Amino acid sequence: MNRQQNLLLSFVRGGWSANDCPSRRRPPPRRVARLSFELLTAGRELADAAGTDLHAVVISGDTEAFAEELNLEGVDRIHAVPTEVGEFNHDIYTRSLTALTDEIGAEFVVVPNSVNGLDYAPAVAMRTGRTYVSDAIDIAHDGGLEISREMCGSKVETTVDVDDGPFVISIRSSEWPPAEGRGDADLSTFDVDIDADAVRSRVKGFEEIGGGDIDIGEADFLVSIGRGIEEEENLKLVEELADVTGATLSFSRPIVDNGWLPKNRQVSQSGKQVTPNVYLAIGISGAVQHVAGMKGADTIIAVNTDPDAPIFDIADYGVVGDLFDILLVIEEFGDDPASI
Ligand SMILES: Cc1cc2nc3c(=O)[nH]c(=O)nc-3n(C[C@H](O)[C@H](O)[C@H](O)COP(=O)(O)OP(=O)(O)OC[C@H]3O[C@@H](n4cnc5c(N)ncnc54)[C@H](O)[C@@H]3O)c2cc1C
C-alpha cells in the first residue's frame, strides 16, 4: 500500500437532457458538471499548500470520457472506477471511494457539497476514520486545516480549525473558479470488487418531471423572477422576454411554492446553484437563501421598485423601477444580454 500523502478528489457529473431520458430508462450522463472543475481548483490549491499529489477519481458511467475531460492542468493521476451501474449509487460510491482512499493513503479527500456528495462523504469519512467538514467555502492549510463556512443562512461566516486529520471535506459550488488548461495526468483503472449483496439500493426507473429538460445551472443567461411578478398570469410576460432574449428562466422560491413553476427552476442555496454570465433578477428582494444560490454569477442585474432591496448590495447594475415597465424596455435589446 502506498502511504505517501495524497489528495483525492471525487467528481460529479452533469445533468441529463430530456432526449436522453425517456421514462424508466437509464439516462446516459451528459458531461462533467462545472462543480467538478471547481473541485480541481480547490484540490490543486490544497495540494500545493500541503505539498501532496493531486489524484482524481471518476466512478461509474463512461469513466474514460469523464477522465479525459478532467485531465486538466495540475492533476497528477486520474483513477477510473468502472461499475455495472451507470448512475449514482450510495453503496458503490462509498465502497469505491473508501477502497481507493485506503489504497493511495489519501490525507485529504475532497468532494462536492452536492446532493450526492452529501450522501457519500460522511459514510466515507466514517469508514476510513477521517474527520469530515462539510460546505467549505475556503480552505487554508497550516499543518492542520482552517476551513471557512457560512452559517445562519449565510449571515455569518465562521472559521473552523480542524487539526485532527486525515480529512474528508465537501466544498460549496461557485466558491472556486473552474480549472482550465489541458493536463497530462496518468490515467489508470481501479477495480473494486463489490459484493452484489452489499449494494442495497437500485434505481428502478426514471420519470421526467415538468421542465426536466432544463438545467438552470448550465445556463449562460438567466432571467430570474420573484414575487414582484404578483400573479401567475403575468409570467407570460417573462416567458416572452426569455424567448426574445434567448435567456433561460429561473425563479425565487415563492414562485415555486405557489406551484406556478417546477422546482428544478428554483435558484437556491440548498438546491440548484447557478453561475451564469448574466443573472437578471426581476422583482426579487435578495434574501440570503436566494443570494447564496446565485452570487457566483459574473454579472448581476437587478430590477426592483425598492431602492433598499438587498439584491442591490450584490448587483453590478441596478434599475429602480416597476418591472412591468422595464420588461418591455429589455425586450427591445433582443438577444444581446451584454447590451442591456
Ligand atoms: C430555510 C429556508 C430556505 C430557503 N431557501 C430559499 C431558496 O433556496 N431560494 C429562494 O429564492 N428563497 C428561499 N427561501 C425564501 C427566502 O427567504 C425568501 O423568502 C425568498 O427568496 C423571497 O423571494 P422573492 O425575493 O421573490 O420575494 P420577496 O422577498 O417578497 O421580494 C419581492 C421583491 O419584489 C419587489 N417588487 C414588488 N413589486 C415590484 C414591481 N412591480 N417591480 C419591481 N419590483 C417589485 C419588492 O420590492 C421586493 O423586493 C428560503 C427560506 C427559508 C426559511
The ligand as a MOL file (V3000), in Angstrom:
LIG
                    3D

  0  0  0     0  0            999 V3000
M  V30 BEGIN CTAB
M  V30 COUNTS 53 58 0 0 0
M  V30 BEGIN ATOM
M  V30 1 C -34.9370 27.5020 5.1870 0
M  V30 2 C -35.2480 28.4290 4.0420 0
M  V30 3 C -34.7320 28.1300 2.8120 0
M  V30 4 C -34.9990 28.9800 1.7430 0
M  V30 5 N -34.4780 28.6820 0.5400 0
M  V30 6 C -34.7030 29.5130 -0.4990 0
M  V30 7 C -34.1370 29.2560 -1.7550 0
M  V30 8 O -33.4520 28.2710 -1.9220 0
M  V30 9 N -34.3830 30.1220 -2.7830 0
M  V30 10 C -35.1480 31.2460 -2.6220 0
M  V30 11 O -35.3200 32.0150 -3.5980 0
M  V30 12 N -35.7000 31.5050 -1.4270 0
M  V30 13 C -35.5110 30.6670 -0.3710 0
M  V30 14 N -36.0900 30.9230 0.8190 0
M  V30 15 C -37.0570 32.0280 0.8980 0
M  V30 16 C -36.3560 33.3540 1.0930 0
M  V30 17 O -36.1320 33.5780 2.4640 0
M  V30 18 C -37.2180 34.4930 0.5590 0
M  V30 19 O -38.4660 34.4660 1.1900 0
M  V30 20 C -37.4340 34.4340 -0.9410 0
M  V30 21 O -36.2060 34.2950 -1.6290 0
M  V30 22 C -38.0890 35.7320 -1.3650 0
M  V30 23 O -38.4010 35.6540 -2.7210 0
M  V30 24 P -38.6450 36.9970 -3.5310 0
M  V30 25 O -37.4100 37.8270 -3.4840 0
M  V30 26 O -39.1550 36.5850 -4.8560 0
M  V30 27 O -39.8620 37.6760 -2.7650 0
M  V30 28 P -39.8860 38.9360 -1.8110 0
M  V30 29 O -38.8720 38.8450 -0.7350 0
M  V30 30 O -41.3150 39.1150 -1.4030 0
M  V30 31 O -39.4330 40.1320 -2.7510 0
M  V30 32 C -40.2110 40.6240 -3.8170 0
M  V30 33 C -39.4790 41.8540 -4.3380 0
M  V30 34 O -40.1490 42.3570 -5.4770 0
M  V30 35 C -40.1300 43.7590 -5.4250 0
M  V30 36 N -41.2640 44.2300 -6.2330 0
M  V30 37 C -42.6000 44.1620 -5.9340 0
M  V30 38 N -43.3250 44.6520 -6.9550 0
M  V30 39 C -42.4390 45.0200 -7.9230 0
M  V30 40 C -42.5940 45.6010 -9.2230 0
M  V30 41 N -43.7850 45.8660 -9.7420 0
M  V30 42 N -41.4730 45.8690 -9.9220 0
M  V30 43 C -40.2400 45.5970 -9.4180 0
M  V30 44 N -40.0410 45.0730 -8.1990 0
M  V30 45 C -41.1260 44.7680 -7.4610 0
M  V30 46 C -40.2570 44.1100 -3.9670 0
M  V30 47 O -39.7330 45.4050 -3.7060 0
M  V30 48 C -39.4280 43.0090 -3.3190 0
M  V30 49 O -38.0850 43.4060 -3.1190 0
M  V30 50 C -35.8210 30.1220 1.9190 0
M  V30 51 C -36.3210 30.4070 3.1840 0
M  V30 52 C -36.0440 29.5720 4.2330 0
M  V30 53 C -36.5970 29.9250 5.5880 0
M  V30 END ATOM
M  V30 BEGIN BOND
M  V30 1 1 1 2
M  V30 2 1 2 3
M  V30 3 2 2 52
M  V30 4 2 3 4
M  V30 5 1 4 5
M  V30 6 1 4 50
M  V30 7 2 5 6
M  V30 8 1 6 7
M  V30 9 1 6 13
M  V30 10 2 7 8
M  V30 11 1 7 9
M  V30 12 1 9 10
M  V30 13 2 10 11
M  V30 14 1 10 12
M  V30 15 2 12 13
M  V30 16 1 13 14
M  V30 17 1 14 15
M  V30 18 1 14 50
M  V30 19 1 15 16
M  V30 20 1 16 17
M  V30 21 1 16 18
M  V30 22 1 18 19
M  V30 23 1 18 20
M  V30 24 1 20 21
M  V30 25 1 20 22
M  V30 26 1 22 23
M  V30 27 1 23 24
M  V30 28 2 24 25
M  V30 29 1 24 26
M  V30 30 1 24 27
M  V30 31 1 27 28
M  V30 32 2 28 29
M  V30 33 1 28 30
M  V30 34 1 28 31
M  V30 35 1 31 32
M  V30 36 1 32 33
M  V30 37 1 33 34
M  V30 38 1 33 48
M  V30 39 1 34 35
M  V30 40 1 35 36
M  V30 41 1 35 46
M  V30 42 1 36 37
M  V30 43 1 36 45
M  V30 44 2 37 38
M  V30 45 1 38 39
M  V30 46 1 39 40
M  V30 47 2 39 45
M  V30 48 1 40 41
M  V30 49 2 40 42
M  V30 50 1 42 43
M  V30 51 2 43 44
M  V30 52 1 44 45
M  V30 53 1 46 47
M  V30 54 1 46 48
M  V30 55 1 48 49
M  V30 56 2 50 51
M  V30 57 1 51 52
M  V30 58 1 52 53
M  V30 END BOND
M  V30 END CTAB
M  END
